Amino acid sequence: MSVADYILLIEDDATIAEVVTAYLAEAGYRVNHYERGQEALEHARNQQPLLVVLDLSLPDIPGELVCQELKRLGDFPVIMLTAKSSEEQRLIGFSLGADDYVVKPFSARELVYRVKIALRRTIDTIHETATGKLSFNKGALLLDPECFHAIVSGNPVELSATEFKLLLRIAATPGKVFSREELLEKVLGYTCDGYDRCIDAHIKNIRHKIGDRPKNPVYIESVYGVGYRFNGVKDS
């Protein structure tokens, strides 16, 4: 699979697609637009995008399924577009691997801003963490920042770019308590009322993937009323 310098827009509303494409183009991005999920997935399989802007209401297949398949293809960010604004719906979106969630109607300028933040987070992760592999609990957990790889008990674990950066952020300082607000700002790149719960959704995903039990955690401990702490023992 080759990697191309473009943003993949999956949106069946022609008016919204035209406006989003125009604003992204004005910001210097090349946009490939598809109305149907299956066609967009086929294109992404052949040429991996920098980022995906995904509408959840598509004419052929549910956008949630498209998101899951996109996350299997690569670590590029996915921003969901939807008219569903409830906290439960946002948490479902984040649990599927979405990196951001924008509710319709939305400002095209704000969407471009969120695109820039998502792409900057990916670049920052590479620069901030290019200091070598991290090993915990006598090699039971390995994190490789250069290629975004996580290995648990010898088995590779598929984490999204956001999940990996979140795990790396707390694992780099074992014992330190991180508030949800701090993680939201440092990992997702912004602060917004009502979005701190998305950190909980990402932590839930990470725990599930690395086999960490919330009631008896080996690695990620919940600190009531504050946030999270990493309890893994760093190997020397």
Stockholm file with secondary structure:
# STOCKHOLM 1.0

chainA/1-236         MSVADYILLIEDDATIAEVVTAYLAEAGYRVNHYERGQEALEHARNQQPLLVVLDLSLPDIPGELVCQELKRLGDFPVIMLTAKSSEEQRLIGFSLGADDYVVKPFSARELVYRVKIALRRTIDTIHETATGKLSFNKGALLLDPECFHAIVSGNPVELSATEFKLLLRIAATPGKVFSREELLEKVLGYTCDGYDRCIDAHIKNIRHKIGDRPKNPVYIESVYGVGYRFNGVKDS
#=GR chainA/1-236 SS CEECSCEEEECSCHHHHHHHHHHHHHTTCCEEEESSHHHHHHHHHHEECSEEEEESCCSSSCHHHHHHHHHHHCSCCEEEEESCCSHHHHHHHHHTTCSEEEESSCCHHHHHHHHHHHHHHHHHHHHHTTTCCEEETTTTEEEETTTTEEEETTEEECCCHHHHHHHHHHHTSTTCEEEHHHHIIIIISCCCTTCTHHHHHHHHHHHHHHTCCTTSCSSEEEETTTEEEECCCBCC
#=GC SS_cons         CEECSCEEEECSCHHHHHHHHHHHHHTTCCEEEESSHHHHHHHHHHEECSEEEEESCCSSSCHHHHHHHHHHHCSCCEEEEESCCSHHHHHHHHHTTCSEEEESSCCHHHHHHHHHHHHHHHHHHHHHTTTCCEEETTTTEEEETTTTEEEETTEEECCCHHHHHHHHHHHTSTTCEEEHHHHIIIIISCCCTTCTHHHHHHHHHHHHHHTCCTTSCSSEEEETTTEEEECCCBCC
//
